[in-house]
């Protein structure tokens, strides 16, 4: 027996087709319980969509506004210029203080050991030493590098990119 597809069921619900086709489809449905269950599902969806058939009408100038904005570039700014400048200033101050402390030798003698012997490890395959050497001077250097990278990104996003976008807009007109 040929399986009834959803298109045939939807045509039945919409009343599309000749009387003979409808009769043949109804006879097939009487013999196929799975298709009958699918028809009930589609009837539920069909009834729901009939109730929700009221579309909201857009304003009269909606199409004109959409069409006029098709060729504009979206503005992607993560920070407002004011907040970006404040963050940039904070990063510069933090980096300056860290550089000043680093160059004065404050972190030269701060070598310590991190105690990792208290970590409970039940596996005999992993041998964890009781302590790891830690040099605070290298930690400050890594902090400075991260600060400088973030500062350059902020400089690009909040100051340089808007300047070059305005310049590009001016020369492209």
C-alpha positions, 0 to 999 in steps of 0.5 A: 500500500502506498504511504500517504505523504504530508502534502496530500494531507495538507491538500485535504485540509485546505480542500485542494483537489477534485472530489474523486481525489478527496474520496480516494484519499479518505479511503486510504486514510480509513485503512492507515492508522498512522496517516490518520494520526498525522492528519490529526496533528496537522489539523491541530496545527492548521486550526492554530494557524487559522486563529493566528492568521491576524498579521500585524500591519507594519507602518506605511514607511516601513519598507522605505526605511528598510530599503534606505538602510540596506547599504549602510554599515552597522556600527559595531562598538563595544565601548563608548569612547568615554568608557573606553578612554577611562579603561585605557587610562586605568590600564596605563596607570596600572602598567606604569605602576607595575613597570615602576615597581619592576624597574625599582627591583621590588620583585627581584627577591620575591622567589617563593614556593607554592605548596601543592603537596596538599592536593589529594591525588589517588593515582600512582601514575601522576607524581606531583612534587610537594612544592613548585618554584614561583617567581613573582617578577615573571608574574608581574611581567606577564601581567604587564604584557596582558595589560599592554595587549588590552590597552592596544585593543582598547586604543584601537576600538575606542580611539583609532577605529572611530577616527578612521571610520569618520575619515573614510566616510568623509572621503567616500562621499 
